[in-house]
Amino acid sequence: MLGRLKQVADELKLPLCERKRTYNSRRATELGKWAEVQGRGDTFHEAIFRAYFAEGLNIADLSVLKKICSRINLDPDEAERVLAEGSYKKGGR
């Protein structure tokens, strides 16, 4: 399966690192819904893709998610609050 994923990534010229672990994306998914409401959904999803697939970062880690938010001009403290409150746990408001 990973061989096929690597082949497709190469064909599409997408960055893909060789990760040693798989990380839970639930928190990133919640923040993705929040980012969409903020008008930054596409930017957030691309940043998460790059963090996970190209950089091999743990997108379940709150500090990683906050750094990603900061990089794309989303308030990292607000992101932490959104996750703490579970505001987007069921896919939206």
Number of C-alpha atoms within 10 A of each C-alpha: 6 8 8 9 11 16 12 12 13 12 9 9 9 13 13 17 13 11 13 7 9 12 14 12 15 12 20 20 18 20 28 22 22 24 19 15 12 10 11 17 16 12 16 24 18 11 17 24 17 17 17 20 15 16 15 18 19 18 23 17 14 16 13 16 23 19 14 19 24 14 13 13 12 18 15 19 12 13 21 18 12 17 18 9 10 14 16 17 16 9 12 14 9
